[in-house]
Amino acid sequence: MSFLNMLTNLLPTLITALLLVVGIVVIGMNRRHVGRAATLGMSGCGLLLIGTLINLVLSILTQTLIESYGSSMMAVLPFAYLISSLFHLAGIGLLIWAVVARRAAPQQQRPQGPGWQQPPQPYHQPYQQPGPQGGPQGGPQGGWQPPQPPHGGDQSGY
């Protein structure tokens, strides 16, 4: 088999391996933002890359191994292709899992330093059932009300 013929047969496998390496790098660069799904995706691409490299080695060495060791090597080849297929199945499974995995919520960065305090939380008044006049029963009308003195309206304090 000539080198050009062999390269033509192996070119799709080489392009696939290169694409998987680029996928691992790109997913790794976004791992901080994507979280667990990125780790699953990188693992899936890694397993697919291992399976692809096994196929590449088998494609290159099959003819040489058969010529060197005879037909006894033919019994090993199906086992090697089975191992490669298992890597591919696991890799595809991890990629599918990465797509459907729950994304990590982006974590808010809290400023660090002296004097920083928790921002105030908005005040929510509990819902009150409106009375017959349309306002809340027995309570103040809507909006801000001045504080009432504790002794029933006597503002003298005595």
BAVOKE-290639 format. One line per field, with one value per atom (N, C-alpha, C, CB): residue in one letter; chain; atom name; x negated, y, z negated. Coordinates in steps of 0.02 Angstrom, whole numbers. Glycine has a CB too. Layout:
% BAVOKE-290639
resn <- a	...
chain <- A	...
name <- CA	...
east <- X	...
north <- Y	...
up <- Z	...
This chain:
% BAVOKE-290639
resn <- m	m	m	m	s	s	s	s	f	f	f	f	l	l	l	l	n	n	n	n	m	m	m	m	l	l	l	l	t	t	t	t	n	n	n	n	l	l	l	l	l	l	l	l	p	p	p	p	t	t	t	t	l	l	l	l	i	i	i	i	t	t	t	t	a	a	a	a	l	l	l	l	l	l	l	l	l	l	l	l	v	v	v	v	v	v	v	v	g	g	g	g	i	i	i	i	v	v	v	v	v	v	v	v	i	i	i	i	g	g	g	g	m	m	m	m	n	n	n	n	r	r	r	r	r	r	r	r	h	h	h	h	v	v	v	v	g	g	g	g	r	r	r	r	a	a	a	a	a	a	a	a	t	t	t	t	l	l	l	l	g	g	g	g	m	m	m	m	s	s	s	s	g	g	g	g	c	c	c	c	g	g	g	g	l	l	l	l	l	l	l	l	l	l	l	l	i	i	i	i	g	g	g	g	t	t	t	t	l	l	l	l	i	i	i	i	n	n	n	n	l	l	l	l	v	v	v	v	l	l	l	l	s	s	s	s	i	i	i	i	l	l	l	l	t	t	t	t	q	q	q	q	t	t	t	t	l	l	l	l	i	i	i	i	e	e	e	e	s	s	s	s	y	y	y	y	g	g	g	g	s	s	s	s	s	s	s	s	m	m	m	m	m	m	m	m	a	a	a	a	v	v	v	v	l	l	l	l	p	p	p	p	f	f	f	f	a	a	a	a	y	y	y	y	l	l	l	l	i	i	i	i	s	s	s	s	s	s	s	s	l	l	l	l	f	f	f	f	h	h	h	h	l	l	l	l	a	a	a	a	g	g	g	g	i	i	i	i	g	g	g	g	l	l	l	l	l	l	l	l	i	i	i	i	w	w	w	w	a	a	a	a	v	v	v	v	v	v	v	v	a	a	a	a	r	r	r	r	r	r	r	r	a	a	a	a	a	a	a	a	p	p	p	p	q	q	q	q	q	q	q	q	q	q	q	q	r	r	r	r	p	p	p	p	q	q	q	q	g	g	g	g	p	p	p	p	g	g	g	g	w	w	w	w	q	q	q	q	q	q	q	q	p	p	p	p	p	p	p	p	q	q	q	q	p	p	p	p	y	y	y	y	h	h	h	h	q	q	q	q	p	p	p	p	y	y	y	y	q	q	q	q	q	q	q	q	p	p	p	p	g	g	g	g	p	p	p	p	q	q	q	q	g	g	g	g	g	g	g	g	p	p	p	p	q	q	q	q	g	g	g	g	g	g	g	g	p	p	p	p	q	q	q	q	g	g	g	g	g	g	g	g	w	w	w	w	q	q	q	q	p	p	p	p	p	p	p	p	q	q	q	q	p	p	p	p	p	p	p	p	h	h	h	h	g	g	g	g	g	g	g	g	d	d	d	d	q	q	q	q	s	s	s	s	g	g	g	g	y	y	y	y
chain <- A	A	A	A	A	A	A	A	A	A	A	A	A	A	A	A	A	A	A	A	A	A	A	A	A	A	A	A	A	A	A	A	A	A	A	A	A	A	A	A	A	A	A	A	A	A	A	A	A	A	A	A	A	A	A	A	A	A	A	A	A	A	A	A	A	A	A	A	A	A	A	A	A	A	A	A	A	A	A	A	A	A	A	A	A	A	A	A	A	A	A	A	A	A	A	A	A	A	A	A	A	A	A	A	A	A	A	A	A	A	A	A	A	A	A	A	A	A	A	A	A	A	A	A	A	A	A	A	A	A	A	A	A	A	A	A	A	A	A	A	A	A	A	A	A	A	A	A	A	A	A	A	A	A	A	A	A	A	A	A	A	A	A	A	A	A	A	A	A	A	A	A	A	A	A	A	A	A	A	A	A	A	A	A	A	A	A	A	A	A	A	A	A	A	A	A	A	A	A	A	A	A	A	A	A	A	A	A	A	A	A	A	A	A	A	A	A	A	A	A	A	A	A	A	A	A	A	A	A	A	A	A	A	A	A	A	A	A	A	A	A	A	A	A	A	A	A	A	A	A	A	A	A	A	A	A	A	A	A	A	A	A	A	A	A	A	A	A	A	A	A	A	A	A	A	A	A	A	A	A	A	A	A	A	A	A	A	A	A	A	A	A	A	A	A	A	A	A	A	A	A	A	A	A	A	A	A	A	A	A	A	A	A	A	A	A	A	A	A	A	A	A	A	A	A	A	A	A	A	A	A	A	A	A	A	A	A	A	A	A	A	A	A	A	A	A	A	A	A	A	A	A	A	A	A	A	A	A	A	A	A	A	A	A	A	A	A	A	A	A	A	A	A	A	A	A	A	A	A	A	A	A	A	A	A	A	A	A	A	A	A	A	A	A	A	A	A	A	A	A	A	A	A	A	A	A	A	A	A	A	A	A	A	A	A	A	A	A	A	A	A	A	A	A	A	A	A	A	A	A	A	A	A	A	A	A	A	A	A	A	A	A	A	A	A	A	A	A	A	A	A	A	A	A	A	A	A	A	A	A	A	A	A	A	A	A	A	A	A	A	A	A	A	A	A	A	A	A	A	A	A	A	A	A	A	A	A	A	A	A	A	A	A	A	A	A	A	A	A	A	A	A	A	A	A	A	A	A	A	A	A	A	A	A	A	A	A	A	A	A	A	A	A	A	A	A	A	A	A	A	A	A	A	A	A	A	A	A	A	A	A	A	A	A	A	A	A	A	A	A	A	A	A	A	A	A	A	A	A	A	A	A	A	A	A	A	A	A	A	A	A	A	A	A	A	A	A	A	A	A	A	A	A	A	A	A	A	A	A	A	A	A	A	A	A	A	A	A	A	A	A	A	A	A	A	A	A	A	A	A	A	A	A	A	A	A	A	A	A	A	A	A	A	A	A	A	A	A	A	A	A	A
name <- N	CA	C	CB	N	CA	C	CB	N	CA	C	CB	N	CA	C	CB	N	CA	C	CB	N	CA	C	CB	N	CA	C	CB	N	CA	C	CB	N	CA	C	CB	N	CA	C	CB	N	CA	C	CB	N	CA	C	CB	N	CA	C	CB	N	CA	C	CB	N	CA	C	CB	N	CA	C	CB	N	CA	C	CB	N	CA	C	CB	N	CA	C	CB	N	CA	C	CB	N	CA	C	CB	N	CA	C	CB	N	CA	C	CB	N	CA	C	CB	N	CA	C	CB	N	CA	C	CB	N	CA	C	CB	N	CA	C	CB	N	CA	C	CB	N	CA	C	CB	N	CA	C	CB	N	CA	C	CB	N	CA	C	CB	N	CA	C	CB	N	CA	C	CB	N	CA	C	CB	N	CA	C	CB	N	CA	C	CB	N	CA	C	CB	N	CA	C	CB	N	CA	C	CB	N	CA	C	CB	N	CA	C	CB	N	CA	C	CB	N	CA	C	CB	N	CA	C	CB	N	CA	C	CB	N	CA	C	CB	N	CA	C	CB	N	CA	C	CB	N	CA	C	CB	N	CA	C	CB	N	CA	C	CB	N	CA	C	CB	N	CA	C	CB	N	CA	C	CB	N	CA	C	CB	N	CA	C	CB	N	CA	C	CB	N	CA	C	CB	N	CA	C	CB	N	CA	C	CB	N	CA	C	CB	N	CA	C	CB	N	CA	C	CB	N	CA	C	CB	N	CA	C	CB	N	CA	C	CB	N	CA	C	CB	N	CA	C	CB	N	CA	C	CB	N	CA	C	CB	N	CA	C	CB	N	CA	C	CB	N	CA	C	CB	N	CA	C	CB	N	CA	C	CB	N	CA	C	CB	N	CA	C	CB	N	CA	C	CB	N	CA	C	CB	N	CA	C	CB	N	CA	C	CB	N	CA	C	CB	N	CA	C	CB	N	CA	C	CB	N	CA	C	CB	N	CA	C	CB	N	CA	C	CB	N	CA	C	CB	N	CA	C	CB	N	CA	C	CB	N	CA	C	CB	N	CA	C	CB	N	CA	C	CB	N	CA	C	CB	N	CA	C	CB	N	CA	C	CB	N	CA	C	CB	N	CA	C	CB	N	CA	C	CB	N	CA	C	CB	N	CA	C	CB	N	CA	C	CB	N	CA	C	CB	N	CA	C	CB	N	CA	C	CB	N	CA	C	CB	N	CA	C	CB	N	CA	C	CB	N	CA	C	CB	N	CA	C	CB	N	CA	C	CB	N	CA	C	CB	N	CA	C	CB	N	CA	C	CB	N	CA	C	CB	N	CA	C	CB	N	CA	C	CB	N	CA	C	CB	N	CA	C	CB	N	CA	C	CB	N	CA	C	CB	N	CA	C	CB	N	CA	C	CB	N	CA	C	CB	N	CA	C	CB	N	CA	C	CB	N	CA	C	CB	N	CA	C	CB	N	CA	C	CB	N	CA	C	CB	N	CA	C	CB	N	CA	C	CB	N	CA	C	CB	N	CA	C	CB	N	CA	C	CB	N	CA	C	CB	N	CA	C	CB	N	CA	C	CB	N	CA	C	CB	N	CA	C	CB	N	CA	C	CB	N	CA	C	CB	N	CA	C	CB	N	CA	C	CB	N	CA	C	CB	N	CA	C	CB	N	CA	C	CB	N	CA	C	CB	N	CA	C	CB	N	CA	C	CB	N	CA	C	CB	N	CA	C	CB	N	CA	C	CB	N	CA	C	CB	N	CA	C	CB	N	CA	C	CB
east <- -43	0	-45	49	-33	-75	-57	-66	-103	-93	-33	-156	-26	30	97	22	99	160	177	153	126	136	159	72	128	147	219	100	240	309	358	317	340	384	386	361	331	327	347	258	355	369	433	375	488	548	535	607	498	483	437	449	389	345	383	287	428	469	514	510	543	585	545	617	484	442	425	378	409	393	454	369	512	573	588	633	576	587	538	581	476	427	448	356	470	494	556	511	600	659	640	703	591	569	542	515	502	473	527	421	573	626	672	667	691	734	696	757	632	592	586	523	585	581	645	566	702	766	789	819	746	766	789	709	759	779	851	732	872	939	992	940	974	1023	1027	1006	973	974	968	1036	1012	1009	1019	1061	1060	1073	1009	1127	966	903	857	868	856	815	839	816	905	933	916	1009	922	907	834	925	789	718	703	675	734	724	749	758	807	835	790	904	765	718	654	702	631	570	579	550	636	648	656	711	689	694	626	741	583	515	475	478	482	447	472	458	537	565	541	640	538	515	441	526	400	329	318	290	358	354	369	402	422	438	382	503	351	297	237	275	219	163	179	146	240	259	258	329	280	280	208	315	163	94	58	56	69	29	61	16	123	156	118	227	103	70	1	63	-35	-102	-98	-138	-50	-44	-25	8	19	40	-19	100	-59	-117	-170	-148	-177	-229	-208	-246	-147	-127	-79	-94	-58	-14	58	-38	95	167	185	200	137	152	169	91	146	162	235	115	265	335	383	355	364	407	407	385	353	347	383	273	388	416	489	411	533	601	605	645	562	561	538	514	489	464	518	400	554	608	666	632	678	729	711	738	648	625	634	550	616	624	698	595	741	813	840	852	814	836	815	807	755	733	779	659	797	841	911	848	938	1004	1004	1026	952	948	939	891	899	888	951	834	988	1051	1101	1081	1103	1147	1131	1143	1067	1048	1064	973	1057	1075	1150	1053	1190	1262	1279	1300	1247	1258	1238	1218	1184	1162	1213	1095	1247	1296	1357	1318	1378	1439	1424	1477	1360	1342	1365	1265	1384	1406	1346	1438	1355	1301	1294	1315	1232	1219	1240	1144	1274	1294	1232	1343	1228	1169	1164	1171	1105	1095	1079	1038	1113	1102	1039	1162	999	937	953	882	939	950	886	971	893	833	801	850	737	699	668	645	667	634	670	631	638	669	728	617	778	835	890	814	879	931	985	902	1047	1103	1151	1140	1190	1241	1290	1279	1306	1355	1423	1361	1460	1525	1574	1555	1613	1664	1728	1677	1764	1827	1877	1857	1916	1967	2031	1979	2058	2120	2172	2111	2227	2281	2323	2324	2345	2389	2455	2400	2484	2549	2603	2566	2647	2703	2767	2698	2816	2881	2916	2925	2940	2974	3040	2987	3055	3117	3175	3109	3232	3291	3282	3351	3240	3230	3177	3210	3148	3097	3027	3107	3018	2951	2938	2943	2880	2867	2908	2793	2927	2967	2925	2997	2949	2919	2848	2921	2821	2752	2750	2710	2690	2683	2696	2613	2714	2724	2656	2760	2658	2596	2549	2612	2486	2436	2402	2467	2359	2321	2364	2258	2361	2398	2347	2452	2358	2311	2318	2323	2264	2269	2318	2200	2356	2406	2373	2469	2390	2363	2390	2379	2353	2373	2433	2316	2452	2505	2570	2482	2587	2652	2663	2705	2614	2623	2603	2694	2590	2568	2495	2577	2482	2414	2376	2416	2403	2367	2313	2415	2318	2267	2278	2201	2331	2342	2405	2342
north <- -58	0	62	0	107	167	215	201	261	309	354	351	376	420	384	444	320	281	272	213	258	249	314	223	370	435	452	490	436	449	408	432	346	304	328	232	356	376	448	364	487	558	572	589	537	550	536	508	485	469	522	399	546	599	664	611	681	742	735	756	676	664	673	593	645	651	724	609	761	832	871	862	856	889	875	866	814	797	833	721	841	878	951	873	981	1050	1055	1075	1006	1005	1004	946	964	960	1028	905	1060	1125	1178	1147	1182	1233	1223	1232	1161	1147	1163	1074	1147	1161	1235	1132	1276	1348	1376	1383	1343	1367	1330	1361	1290	1248	1289	1203	1346	1387	1411	1447	1427	1454	1400	1497	1342	1290	1240	1253	1229	1186	1112	1197	1074	1001	975	970	1009	988	991	1032	1039	1044	986	1111	967	909	846	901	837	779	781	775	839	846	833	915	858	845	771	885	738	666	627	643	647	613	621	641	682	692	653	767	649	610	536	619	508	437	425	413	471	465	470	519	513	519	455	578	424	360	307	336	302	253	267	255	330	348	331	423	344	327	252	356	213	140	118	105	147	131	151	165	208	232	185	302	164	118	50	108	27	-37	-32	-58	24	32	32	97	63	68	1	122	-33	-93	-159	-94	-161	-225	-265	-213	-234	-270	-295	-224	-253	-272	-329	-212	-326	-378	-445	-358	-444	-506	-536	-494	-493	-518	-546	-463	-515	-537	-599	-480	-600	-653	-704	-623	-693	-741	-734	-812	-787	-785	-786	-843	-801	-799	-728	-826	-679	-610	-593	-562	-631	-618	-628	-663	-668	-679	-619	-742	-580	-522	-461	-506	-455	-394	-381	-399	-431	-415	-390	-478	-416	-394	-320	-438	-302	-233	-186	-227	-207	-165	-160	-192	-212	-210	-159	-280	-159	-110	-39	-122	-29	36	57	35	10	25	43	-36	10	27	98	-23	118	188	237	197	220	264	269	240	212	213	253	141	243	281	355	254	372	443	477	449	443	472	478	428	429	432	492	368	504	562	628	559	631	692	706	688	654	663	684	598	654	673	746	626	768	837	886	848	867	911	919	885	865	868	882	804	886	898	968	891	973	1036	1083	1027	1142	1192	1220	1248	1233	1264	1337	1257	1361	1431	1474	1445	1529	1571	1598	1630	1593	1615	1689	1575	1725	1797	1809	1834	1854	1871	1926	1895	1914	1964	2004	1931	2069	2110	2095	2185	2093	2080	2145	2025	2154	2214	2239	2269	2286	2312	2356	2352	2354	2397	2370	2462	2313	2287	2254	2236	2268	2239	2206	2291	2160	2128	2181	2072	2182	2232	2220	2230	2274	2266	2228	2334	2187	2148	2190	2080	2186	2225	2200	2220	2247	2230	2210	2289	2154	2130	2127	2061	2164	2161	2100	2226	2066	2008	2030	1969	1986	2001	2001	1949	2053	2057	2057	2120	2021	2017	2085	1960	2114	2179	2173	2209	2225	2226	2252	2269	2264	2287	2355	2290	2399	2464	2461	2515	2403	2397	2400	2450	2422	2425	2363	2489	2356	2298	2301	2293	2245	2241	2260	2171	2308	2325	2350	2266	2363	2385	2452	2334	2480	2544	2538	2573	2595	2596	2589	2662	2577	2566	2626	2549	2614	2667	2673	2733	2723	2733	2767	2774	2742	2772	2791	2722	2849	2867	2819	2940	2809	2763	2788	2752	2743	2760	2755	2714	2800	2795	2734	2859	2706	2644	2651	2616	2712	2720	2746	2767	2723	2738	2810	2721	2844	2910	2967	2918	2955	3008	3023	2988	3082	3098	3136	3137	3145	3184	3142	3208	3075	3032	3016	3063	3047	3033	2997	3094
up <- 0	0	0	-61	45	49	-7	118	-20	-73	-59	-83	4	21	13	93	32	24	-50	59	-90	-162	-194	-196	-174	-201	-183	-176	-123	-101	-143	-27	-160	-201	-273	-198	-298	-368	-380	-393	-328	-335	-375	-266	-363	-406	-480	-382	-495	-565	-596	-570	-557	-582	-594	-533	-549	-558	-619	-494	-628	-687	-751	-684	-753	-812	-825	-804	-773	-781	-806	-715	-780	-801	-875	-758	-897	-968	-1014	-978	-992	-1032	-1038	-1001	-982	-984	-1029	-912	-1027	-1070	-1143	-1054	-1161	-1231	-1254	-1240	-1211	-1229	-1236	-1176	-1189	-1191	-1251	-1125	-1264	-1322	-1386	-1322	-1389	-1448	-1462	-1440	-1410	-1419	-1448	-1353	-1437	-1463	-1525	-1409	-1554	-1610	-1670	-1631	-1681	-1739	-1733	-1746	-1672	-1662	-1656	-1601	-1630	-1617	-1674	-1552	-1710	-1769	-1752	-1807	-1783	-1779	-1708	-1824	-1670	-1601	-1560	-1569	-1573	-1537	-1554	-1552	-1617	-1637	-1603	-1714	-1600	-1566	-1491	-1576	-1461	-1390	-1375	-1366	-1417	-1408	-1415	-1458	-1463	-1473	-1413	-1537	-1387	-1328	-1268	-1312	-1257	-1201	-1211	-1192	-1272	-1287	-1271	-1359	-1291	-1276	-1201	-1313	-1167	-1094	-1061	-1066	-1088	-1061	-1071	-1094	-1129	-1142	-1093	-1215	-1084	-1036	-965	-1039	-946	-879	-870	-866	-922	-917	-913	-977	-949	-943	-872	-993	-842	-773	-725	-752	-738	-696	-699	-717	-759	-767	-734	-842	-744	-713	-637	-737	-610	-538	-510	-518	-546	-522	-530	-561	-587	-603	-583	-675	-563	-549	-496	-526	-440	-385	-408	-323	-444	-467	-518	-498	-564	-614	-583	-666	-533	-501	-462	-453	-429	-392	-440	-349	-499	-546	-586	-594	-610	-656	-625	-716	-565	-531	-553	-544	-541	-554	-628	-519	-672	-744	-767	-785	-730	-747	-731	-710	-687	-669	-727	-611	-776	-835	-882	-872	-881	-926	-898	-937	-833	-803	-823	-728	-823	-845	-917	-838	-960	-1029	-1032	-1072	-993	-992	-966	-949	-915	-890	-939	-822	-977	-1029	-1083	-1061	-1103	-1153	-1126	-1172	-1063	-1031	-1030	-960	-1014	-1013	-1082	-985	-1134	-1202	-1221	-1252	-1200	-1212	-1176	-1190	-1114	-1077	-1109	-1004	-1130	-1162	-1227	-1176	-1267	-1330	-1316	-1374	-1267	-1250	-1226	-1198	-1183	-1158	-1216	-1101	-1260	-1318	-1362	-1358	-1374	-1415	-1381	-1431	-1315	-1280	-1284	-1206	-1279	-1286	-1356	-1268	-1406	-1475	-1487	-1523	-1455	-1463	-1434	-1429	-1381	-1351	-1396	-1282	-1428	-1469	-1543	-1463	-1561	-1631	-1652	-1642	-1714	-1742	-1746	-1812	-1720	-1721	-1791	-1670	-1811	-1875	-1872	-1896	-1924	-1927	-1933	-1985	-1897	-1904	-1974	-1853	-2002	-2071	-2071	-2105	-2115	-2120	-2160	-2151	-2134	-2169	-2220	-2119	-2283	-2334	-2342	-2402	-2346	-2355	-2422	-2349	-2422	-2483	-2507	-2471	-2569	-2596	-2657	-2544	-2692	-2754	-2737	-2795	-2780	-2773	-2728	-2749	-2697	-2653	-2695	-2602	-2679	-2714	-2665	-2756	-2690	-2650	-2625	-2691	-2560	-2537	-2569	-2460	-2583	-2616	-2571	-2634	-2603	-2568	-2563	-2603	-2509	-2504	-2555	-2433	-2582	-2632	-2596	-2682	-2614	-2585	-2640	-2550	-2632	-2680	-2666	-2679	-2718	-2707	-2677	-2772	-2638	-2607	-2660	-2552	-2657	-2703	-2663	-2749	-2686	-2653	-2660	-2683	-2606	-2611	-2650	-2541	-2688	-2727	-2685	-2789	-2717	-2680	-2647	-2727	-2674	-2643	-2588	-2696	-2575	-2523	-2550	-2472	-2612	-2642	-2684	-2686	-2711	-2754	-2817	-2772	-2844	-2905	-2965	-2914	-3002	-3066	-3062	-3110	-3005	-3000	-2966	-2963	-2961	-2928	-2853	-2941	-2824	-2752	-2717	-2731	-2651	-2614	-2617	-2543	-2604	-2605	-2672	-2586	-2678	-2740	-2792	-2727	-2853	-2909	-2962	-2938	-2994	-3048	-3106	-3072	-3143	-3200	-3252	-3232	-3282	-3333	-3401	-3327	-3446	-3514	-3549	-3554	-3596	-3629	-3676	-3667	-3698	-3747	-3717	-3801	-3660	-3630	-3608	-3678	-3586	-3556	-3602	-3537	-3666	-3711	-3696	-3785	-3670	-3648	-3700	-3584	-3759	-3811	-3842	-3865	-3838	-3867	-3939	-3860	-3974	-4045	-4055	-4085
